[in-house]
């Protein structure tokens, strides 16, 4: 039988599936599977068999057959998540018609960190422990590896994949009873009255709590020293006093992306253009995308320096005494940026491996996001005043590496440097 016949069988089966006549549909689908001579027909027939199957083991077998042919297949991945219990039918939302988020103030819970010995403020000291500012009592934190990353399809099927904080938060200080109103993006705060540190619990049906954290390893004095070295290296003489660096944790989405991309192009050989093609594998582990809008250019330079795979499991104790922010961009929006970055690197890799390739074309349908996590990264921020300009500077709170905007220079300065170098 030719390929057209198996496609006709599949088309007839699809009609009966939609009309609810599963018994007739099964006969057509089974026949289509028996004679199918292409992977696409086998994939679609297996998927519809999974749709009409009521026996869990049988449904799982058909879904796994689909994913063996097309690991990207979103419907099969979602059905398998439902079958595994990782996704509940009641949690599934229509991303094009999400219910409006309430902007009314939300009562939240907060963890308070005070010394059990003297009642003083316990802060994370950057050496892997909480230290009391008054009696120096020390509590060591275990740097546990992060748990399994979150399934992308499961999160995209729920409101958590599409939501971002919009409501102000209200919490009561557990030390003195004072009530505070916090902006939506704030996750940690010291009480203005008694000074005790609090870390907001963010996990909810709509918002995602951090999965991992890269602990702050520099104190303010060390960050300031790194800043001084950077200023001296770039020969910058600040025009006024430089503010001391401010430590903060900023959220970062990381994505695991994979796939195989077929591509086509032309190369010049013996004074003529020759067609070339291939399949380019795509694999990115923990591809980082900023989850906040702070200094996007500098953050893009800073992010590759963090080793996200070794980030510790999130523990609110790491934030004691340190400000931190909630994500500003939803996971779904960030995943689009991650795919764009993956495609950009794909194009670059093909051109590096096949020098001189022209008229490059490819299909990105084979690229898929497998999983993700939300990581808090330690940053020191400051600004350097210079001749009427304000030069923003970021310092990696883990390694101490510095990135900042350097003064804009005129053509005469550039020519002078070039002539002196000759």
Secondary structure, DSSP 4 states (H G I P E B T S, - for coil): --HHHHHHHHHHHHHHHHHT-HHHHHHHHHHHHHH--SHHHHHHHHHHHHHH--SHHHHHHHHHHHHHH-TT-HHHHHHHHHHHTSS-GGG---TTSPPPPP-S-EE--EEEEB-TTT--BEEE-SSSEEEETTT--EEEPP-PBP-PPEEHHHHHHSGGGT----S-EEEE-TTT--EEEE-TTB-EEE-TTT--EEEE----SSSPPP-EE------HHHHHHHHHHHHHHTT---SSPPPPPEEEEEEEEEEEEEEEEEEEEEEEETTEEEEEEEEEEEEEEEEEEESS-TTHHHHHHHHTTS-GGGPEEP-GGGGTTSEEB--SS-HHHHHHHHHHHHHHHHHHHHHHHSTT-EEEEE-GGGEEEEEEEEEEEEEEEEEEEETTEEEEEEEETTT--EEEPPPP--HHHHHHHHHHH-
